[in-house]
Amino acid sequence: MHGNLVAGALQLQLALGGFWYTCHPTAAERPADELGFRQEVWFHKLGTPEEKDVHSHDKGRLKIAEHFLNASEDGKWVIDFIQKGDGGEYEAWLLDTAKNAWTKLAGYEEQWKRGEFGHDGALYVLSKKGASKGQVLRVPLAAPVPANIKVVIPQGEATITTFTPTPTRLYVGEQLGGSSWLRVF
């Protein structure tokens, strides 16, 4: 693959016959002191040569950015959680693959930490904004604007550590002190 493939993100998308991956710019694209920085997101179509790979996102973005990609099962959407260095601050960008257009959903101030695509046309997000122990938000993909984003699991006594949407349920892992458990909604 790309000469500077990095241990960042790789998201296979069989529905589109390819995958997104992260890499660093080459020595021909950046000065020597910036090599190993400025991750970029590219798309590779299976069965095609590397030269045909398409830059997808973040050419020239923040020097210390790290990408965390997740694609919907149907191949229609990709979420990119872009971490600012190693500090746990993220921006969230959504790719509509039919339009090949990225939209910023959340900045660092929104305190989104991770997202998973549901089976109901929505993105589910763990947010810490106003909820230090976490809350789960539902973002409708048909209209992913702030007015349509709803809290579906509010902050409770325990800290939300993980969640998984399924076709009929939302499973939420929580921790309180040393104990952990799973709740089903």
Backbone as CSV, one residue per row, in Angstrom:
resi,resn,N_x,N_y,N_z,CA_x,CA_y,CA_z,C_x,C_y,C_z
1,MET,0.834,-1.180,0.000,0.000,0.000,0.000,0.878,1.242,0.000
2,HIS,0.261,2.316,0.332,0.912,3.622,0.385,2.206,3.509,1.176
3,GLY,3.259,4.130,0.745,4.574,3.994,1.356,4.638,4.312,2.833
4,ASN,3.730,5.122,3.339,3.769,5.518,4.740,2.525,5.077,5.487
5,LEU,2.065,3.863,5.213,0.921,3.308,5.915,1.228,3.297,7.403
6,VAL,0.277,3.729,8.206,0.521,3.835,9.636,-0.454,2.984,10.425
7,ALA,-0.049,2.665,11.634,-0.937,1.959,12.549,-1.932,2.976,13.060
8,GLY,-2.940,3.213,12.317,-3.964,4.178,12.685,-5.314,3.550,12.512
9,ALA,-5.841,3.611,11.307,-7.167,3.082,11.075,-7.223,2.356,9.742
10,LEU,-7.994,1.303,9.727,-8.274,0.552,8.510,-9.721,0.112,8.637
11,GLN,-10.548,0.491,7.681,-11.956,0.135,7.745,-12.372,-0.495,6.430
12,LEU,-12.532,-1.821,6.453,-12.948,-2.575,5.281,-14.420,-2.293,4.997
13,GLN,-14.746,-2.119,3.718,-16.129,-1.900,3.340,-16.445,-2.738,2.118
14,LEU,-16.906,-3.964,2.368,-17.192,-4.889,1.280,-18.303,-4.385,0.376
15,ALA,-19.257,-3.634,0.928,-20.349,-3.112,0.106,-19.823,-2.195,-1.001
16,LEU,-18.698,-1.541,-0.760,-18.102,-0.650,-1.755,-16.896,-1.283,-2.442
17,GLY,-16.545,-2.515,-2.040,-15.439,-3.220,-2.679,-14.076,-2.635,-2.381
18,GLY,-13.891,-2.113,-1.191,-12.597,-1.537,-0.852,-12.487,-1.217,0.621
19,PHE,-11.518,-0.352,0.949,-11.324,0.028,2.339,-10.689,1.406,2.439
20,TRP,-10.945,2.048,3.576,-10.294,3.300,3.929,-9.102,2.963,4.800
21,TYR,-8.041,3.721,4.685,-6.872,3.510,5.530,-6.213,4.854,5.808
22,THR,-5.390,4.881,6.847,-4.655,6.103,7.167,-3.192,5.930,6.782
23,CYS,-2.594,7.027,6.419,-1.167,7.030,6.111,-0.619,8.431,6.344
24,HIS,0.699,8.512,6.393,1.375,9.800,6.509,1.809,10.245,5.126
25,PRO,1.893,11.542,4.901,2.442,12.017,3.629,3.876,11.505,3.439
26,THR,4.292,11.435,2.207,5.643,10.959,1.882,6.657,12.088,1.998
27,ALA,7.928,11.729,1.893,9.014,12.720,1.951,8.885,13.726,0.810
28,ALA,8.293,13.327,-0.279,8.106,14.250,-1.399,7.003,15.277,-1.119
29,GLU,6.154,14.974,-0.120,5.010,15.850,0.167,5.204,16.753,1.383
30,ARG,6.134,16.407,2.254,6.321,17.160,3.503,7.800,17.311,3.826
31,PRO,8.159,18.342,4.602,9.549,18.470,5.048,9.925,17.332,5.997
32,ALA,11.207,17.073,6.115,11.706,15.954,6.925,11.219,16.014,8.371
33,ASP,11.116,17.196,8.964,10.699,17.295,10.368,9.204,17.024,10.566
34,GLU,8.466,16.859,9.483,7.037,16.549,9.595,6.707,15.119,9.177
35,LEU,7.710,14.344,8.814,7.456,12.950,8.461,6.988,12.204,9.710
36,GLY,6.015,11.356,9.556,5.454,10.651,10.710,4.322,11.415,11.374
37,PHE,3.932,12.537,10.779,2.818,13.336,11.305,1.792,13.540,10.200
38,ARG,0.713,14.231,10.530,-0.342,14.621,9.585,-0.992,13.432,8.879
39,GLN,-1.578,12.555,9.668,-2.282,11.404,9.086,-3.328,11.870,8.076
40,GLU,-3.475,11.093,7.039,-4.489,11.336,6.021,-5.310,10.068,5.841
41,VAL,-6.530,10.220,5.345,-7.413,9.087,5.085,-7.526,8.911,3.575
42,TRP,-7.319,7.667,3.128,-7.376,7.326,1.712,-8.340,6.164,1.522
43,PHE,-8.852,6.006,0.278,-9.705,4.866,-0.060,-9.026,4.040,-1.141
44,HIS,-8.983,2.714,-0.918,-8.403,1.789,-1.892,-9.494,0.842,-2.375
45,LYS,-9.705,0.794,-3.673,-10.657,-0.143,-4.280,-9.923,-1.460,-4.518
46,LEU,-10.470,-2.540,-4.002,-9.835,-3.846,-4.159,-9.657,-4.179,-5.639
47,GLY,-8.481,-4.725,-5.977,-8.191,-5.116,-7.345,-7.626,-4.009,-8.215
48,THR,-7.423,-2.832,-7.643,-6.848,-1.726,-8.414,-5.445,-1.426,-7.903
49,PRO,-4.594,-0.811,-8.720,-3.250,-0.476,-8.263,-3.274,0.681,-7.254
50,GLU,-2.248,0.732,-6.428,-2.127,1.761,-5.397,-2.235,3.172,-5.967
51,GLU,-1.724,3.377,-7.166,-1.743,4.712,-7.777,-3.167,5.232,-7.971
52,LYS,-4.141,4.334,-7.948,-5.543,4.725,-8.134,-6.230,5.058,-6.802
53,ASP,-5.526,4.880,-5.679,-6.117,5.208,-4.383,-6.526,6.676,-4.368
54,VAL,-7.613,6.953,-3.666,-8.184,8.291,-3.652,-8.052,8.892,-2.264
55,HIS,-7.488,10.115,-2.226,-7.440,10.831,-0.948,-8.871,11.130,-0.544
56,SER,-9.200,10.786,0.695,-10.572,10.940,1.141,-10.748,12.080,2.128
57,HIS,-9.784,12.248,3.038,-10.027,13.189,4.132,-8.733,13.669,4.771
58,ASP,-8.730,14.918,5.132,-7.758,15.526,6.030,-6.364,15.746,5.496
59,LYS,-6.229,16.085,4.280,-4.913,16.441,3.765,-4.496,17.747,4.435
60,GLY,-3.386,17.712,5.169,-2.864,18.912,5.811,-3.481,19.287,7.135
61,ARG,-4.321,18.435,7.696,-4.968,18.723,8.976,-3.919,18.847,10.089
62,LEU,-4.375,19.058,11.271,-3.554,19.184,12.466,-2.398,18.183,12.462
63,LYS,-1.225,18.646,12.753,-0.019,17.824,12.671,-0.107,16.543,13.500
64,ILE,-0.718,16.610,14.674,-0.734,15.454,15.577,-2.062,14.678,15.533
65,ALA,-2.873,14.924,14.525,-4.179,14.254,14.423,-4.019,12.748,14.232
66,GLU,-4.920,11.991,14.857,-5.004,10.543,14.688,-6.446,10.211,14.331
67,HIS,-6.641,9.339,13.350,-7.974,9.011,12.851,-8.440,7.655,13.352
68,PHE,-9.732,7.597,13.693,-10.386,6.361,14.098,-11.646,6.234,13.248
69,LEU,-11.640,5.280,12.327,-12.692,5.134,11.331,-13.654,4.007,11.677
70,ASN,-14.906,4.199,11.292,-15.914,3.158,11.446,-16.911,3.350,10.308
71,ALA,-17.260,2.276,9.615,-18.195,2.353,8.490,-19.488,1.609,8.815
72,SER,-20.577,2.098,8.262,-21.851,1.401,8.418,-21.814,0.113,7.598
73,GLU,-22.588,-0.876,8.016,-22.585,-2.175,7.338,-22.994,-2.075,5.871
74,ASP,-23.867,-1.127,5.553,-24.346,-0.990,4.178,-23.418,-0.170,3.288
75,GLY,-22.353,0.378,3.870,-21.383,1.137,3.088,-21.792,2.558,2.781
76,LYS,-22.905,3.019,3.318,-23.385,4.363,3.003,-22.693,5.461,3.807
77,TRP,-22.145,5.118,4.957,-21.605,6.118,5.879,-20.274,5.674,6.465
78,VAL,-19.415,6.646,6.753,-18.181,6.419,7.500,-18.075,7.536,8.530
79,ILE,-17.756,7.175,9.752,-17.488,8.180,10.778,-15.990,8.194,11.033
80,ASP,-15.438,9.381,11.146,-14.013,9.556,11.439,-13.900,10.367,12.716
81,PHE,-13.479,9.712,13.795,-13.189,10.407,15.039,-11.722,10.805,14.969
82,ILE,-11.467,12.089,14.876,-10.104,12.599,14.718,-9.622,13.093,16.080
83,GLN,-8.678,12.350,16.641,-8.152,12.686,17.962,-7.027,13.709,17.839
84,LYS,-7.069,14.675,18.709,-6.031,15.706,18.779,-4.886,15.149,19.623
85,GLY,-3.886,14.573,18.947,-2.771,13.947,19.666,-3.261,12.759,20.463
86,ASP,-2.818,12.669,21.714,-3.201,11.565,22.584,-4.053,12.029,23.761
87,GLY,-4.627,13.230,23.659,-5.321,13.827,24.797,-6.771,13.441,24.979
88,GLY,-7.325,12.611,24.096,-8.710,12.198,24.261,-9.723,13.220,23.778
89,GLU,-9.273,14.236,23.033,-10.185,15.220,22.447,-10.401,14.844,20.985
90,TYR,-11.662,14.844,20.559,-11.998,14.386,19.210,-12.889,15.375,18.474
91,GLU,-12.698,15.420,17.161,-13.685,15.974,16.253,-14.356,14.765,15.609
92,ALA,-15.610,14.923,15.188,-16.305,13.837,14.503,-16.755,14.324,13.131
93,TRP,-16.348,13.574,12.100,-16.691,13.890,10.723,-17.425,12.709,10.121
94,LEU,-18.482,12.981,9.365,-19.305,11.945,8.759,-19.168,12.009,7.238
95,LEU,-18.897,10.856,6.625,-18.823,10.758,5.174,-20.091,10.116,4.635
96,ASP,-20.768,10.821,3.748,-21.868,10.269,2.974,-21.212,9.715,1.714
97,THR,-21.077,8.394,1.615,-20.302,7.810,0.517,-20.980,8.008,-0.841
98,ALA,-22.297,8.164,-0.877,-22.986,8.398,-2.155,-22.598,9.750,-2.741
99,LYS,-22.377,10.730,-1.869,-22.019,12.079,-2.308,-20.518,12.324,-2.239
100,ASN,-19.793,11.389,-1.615,-18.367,11.550,-1.343,-18.099,12.894,-0.662
101,ALA,-18.930,13.192,0.342,-18.846,14.476,1.044,-18.748,14.251,2.547
102,TRP,-17.749,14.894,3.149,-17.555,14.848,4.600,-18.260,16.043,5.238
103,THR,-18.900,15.802,6.390,-19.565,16.850,7.158,-19.077,16.779,8.594
104,LYS,-18.691,17.914,9.133,-18.275,17.955,10.538,-19.517,17.892,11.422
105,LEU,-19.564,16.879,12.285,-20.687,16.714,13.203,-20.417,17.324,14.570
106,ALA,-19.160,17.249,15.016,-18.849,17.729,16.365,-17.404,18.178,16.439
107,GLY,-17.196,19.252,17.192,-15.852,19.733,17.478,-15.396,19.224,18.832
108,TYR,-14.208,19.638,19.219,-13.648,19.181,20.502,-14.575,19.517,21.670
109,GLU,-15.238,20.672,21.593,-16.081,21.135,22.698,-17.296,20.235,22.933
110,GLU,-17.685,19.438,21.936,-18.831,18.536,22.096,-18.480,17.306,22.929
111,GLN,-17.208,17.008,23.042,-16.701,15.905,23.870,-17.262,14.542,23.459
112,TRP,-17.395,14.330,22.151,-17.756,13.006,21.650,-16.532,12.121,21.726
113,LYS,-16.706,10.867,22.148,-15.575,9.964,22.351,-15.516,8.797,21.373
114,ARG,-16.671,8.291,20.946,-16.704,7.199,19.971,-18.106,7.085,19.419
115,GLY,-18.234,6.395,18.301,-19.544,6.241,17.687,-19.697,4.889,17.020
116,GLU,-20.925,4.408,16.978,-21.264,3.137,16.336,-22.537,3.345,15.520
117,PHE,-22.563,2.769,14.326,-23.755,2.861,13.502,-24.793,1.870,13.988
118,GLY,-26.030,2.337,14.094,-27.139,1.466,14.461,-27.725,0.829,13.214
119,HIS,-28.779,0.072,13.421,-29.475,-0.603,12.326,-30.768,0.130,11.996
120,ASP,-30.862,1.360,12.474,-32.092,2.144,12.345,-31.857,3.495,11.659
121,GLY,-30.775,3.593,10.891,-30.498,4.847,10.202,-29.925,5.921,11.103
122,ALA,-29.245,5.511,12.165,-28.692,6.474,13.114,-27.263,6.099,13.496
123,LEU,-26.556,7.108,13.959,-25.241,6.947,14.566,-25.439,7.139,16.065
124,TYR,-24.875,6.236,16.856,-24.933,6.362,18.315,-23.566,6.802,18.793
125,VAL,-23.544,7.777,19.715,-22.298,8.420,20.121,-22.214,8.469,21.646
126,LEU,-21.018,8.182,22.165,-20.734,8.397,23.580,-20.230,9.827,23.730
127,SER,-20.953,10.615,24.518,-20.592,12.018,24.740,-20.358,12.254,26.228
128,LYS,-19.380,13.106,26.523,-19.096,13.475,27.914,-19.486,14.927,28.203
129,LYS,-20.010,15.639,27.206,-20.377,17.041,27.409,-21.535,17.136,28.392
130,GLY,-21.302,17.792,29.517,-22.319,17.907,30.545,-22.638,16.599,31.231
131,ALA,-21.827,15.578,30.979,-22.079,14.243,31.527,-20.734,13.545,31.704
132,SER,-20.024,13.854,32.757,-18.661,13.334,32.943,-18.601,11.805,32.978
133,LYS,-19.711,11.156,33.307,-19.752,9.692,33.329,-20.266,9.122,32.012
134,GLY,-20.599,10.003,31.095,-21.009,9.589,29.759,-22.505,9.501,29.575
135,GLN,-22.913,9.788,28.348,-24.297,9.627,27.916,-24.257,9.186,26.458
136,VAL,-25.290,8.497,26.028,-25.344,8.032,24.644,-26.333,8.903,23.874
137,LEU,-25.859,9.426,22.741,-26.671,10.269,21.873,-27.070,9.483,20.630
138,ARG,-28.209,9.842,20.051,-28.654,9.279,18.777,-28.638,10.402,17.749
139,VAL,-27.889,10.172,16.652,-27.757,11.145,15.566,-28.415,10.547,14.325
140,PRO,-29.576,11.073,13.884,-30.210,10.528,12.680,-29.380,10.875,11.443
141,LEU,-29.027,9.874,10.660,-28.144,10.089,9.514,-28.827,10.856,8.383
142,ALA,-30.149,10.788,8.298,-30.868,11.517,7.252,-30.772,13.029,7.453
143,ALA,-30.628,13.459,8.692,-30.532,14.888,9.007,-29.673,15.059,10.260
144,PRO,-28.342,14.890,10.125,-27.460,14.912,11.306,-27.100,16.328,11.769
145,VAL,-28.107,17.076,12.182,-27.902,18.445,12.648,-28.182,18.507,14.149
146,PRO,-27.596,19.476,14.856,-27.748,19.530,16.322,-29.181,19.444,16.825
147,ALA,-30.126,20.078,16.148,-31.515,20.059,16.611,-32.111,18.653,16.630
148,ASN,-31.560,17.738,15.829,-32.094,16.379,15.738,-31.360,15.376,16.620
149,ILE,-30.290,15.779,17.260,-29.515,14.876,18.110,-30.200,14.768,19.473
150,LYS,-30.469,13.546,19.888,-31.194,13.309,21.141,-30.393,12.420,22.085
151,VAL,-30.527,12.675,23.379,-29.957,11.800,24.403,-30.870,10.589,24.519
152,VAL,-30.313,9.389,24.316,-31.121,8.168,24.459,-30.769,7.406,25.735
153,ILE,-29.554,7.539,26.217,-29.158,6.974,27.513,-28.507,8.124,28.293
154,PRO,-29.208,8.687,29.266,-28.626,9.791,30.028,-27.553,9.301,30.997
155,GLN,-26.753,10.236,31.477,-25.746,9.923,32.487,-26.441,9.366,33.730
156,GLY,-25.825,8.360,34.312,-26.347,7.779,35.547,-25.261,7.791,36.614
157,GLU,-25.430,6.950,37.609,-24.449,6.857,38.695,-23.158,6.195,38.224
158,ALA,-23.280,5.227,37.324,-22.123,4.494,36.807,-21.576,5.189,35.562
159,THR,-20.319,4.894,35.239,-19.672,5.420,34.035,-19.944,4.498,32.860
160,ILE,-20.396,5.076,31.750,-20.600,4.289,30.538,-19.227,4.027,29.929
161,THR,-18.895,2.752,29.741,-17.581,2.380,29.207,-17.634,1.936,27.753
162,THR,-18.788,1.394,27.333,-18.935,0.911,25.967,-20.411,0.798,25.642
163,PHE,-20.722,0.650,24.375,-22.093,0.402,23.957,-22.081,-0.243,22.581
164,THR,-23.141,-0.992,22.294,-23.279,-1.654,20.992,-24.738,-1.629,20.580
165,PRO,-25.034,-0.965,19.470,-26.404,-1.022,18.957,-26.618,-2.306,18.149
166,THR,-27.764,-2.929,18.313,-28.150,-4.109,17.535,-29.477,-3.773,16.845
167,PRO,-30.016,-4.657,16.013,-31.280,-4.331,15.351,-32.451,-4.046,16.301
168,THR,-32.422,-4.629,17.495,-33.564,-4.453,18.398,-33.215,-3.878,19.770
169,ARG,-31.940,-3.784,20.090,-31.539,-3.351,21.427,-30.283,-2.477,21.361
170,LEU,-30.055,-1.787,22.473,-28.805,-1.054,22.669,-28.186,-1.608,23.949
171,TYR,-27.012,-2.227,23.817,-26.302,-2.792,24.968,-25.300,-1.761,25.465
172,VAL,-25.313,-1.506,26.774,-24.463,-0.476,27.361,-23.664,-1.081,28.507
173,GLY,-22.323,-1.015,28.394,-21.447,-1.462,29.471,-21.181,-0.313,30.415
174,GLU,-21.266,-0.593,31.715,-21.051,0.446,32.723,-20.133,-0.061,33.821
175,GLN,-19.523,0.903,34.508,-18.643,0.553,35.615,-18.884,1.515,36.767
176,LEU,-18.918,0.963,37.977,-19.046,1.748,39.197,-18.086,1.155,40.203
177,GLY,-17.051,1.905,40.542,-16.018,1.371,41.414,-15.309,0.224,40.685
178,GLY,-15.255,-0.939,41.306,-14.615,-2.104,40.675,-15.586,-3.004,39.923
179,SER,-16.881,-2.722,40.056,-17.886,-3.586,39.432,-18.259,-3.074,38.037
180,SER,-18.446,-4.013,37.132,-18.907,-3.698,35.775,-20.136,-4.533,35.468
181,TRP,-20.999,-4.014,34.611,-22.171,-4.736,34.203,-22.643,-4.258,32.852
182,LEU,-23.599,-4.981,32.301,-24.174,-4.668,31.006,-25.655,-4.386,31.186
183,ARG,-26.121,-3.266,30.628,-27.551,-2.958,30.641,-28.079,-3.056,29.211
184,VAL,-29.342,-3.422,29.109,-29.977,-3.592,27.800,-31.157,-2.632,27.707
185,PHE,-31.190,-1.885,26.601,-32.282,-0.932,26.366,-33.004,-1.289,25.088
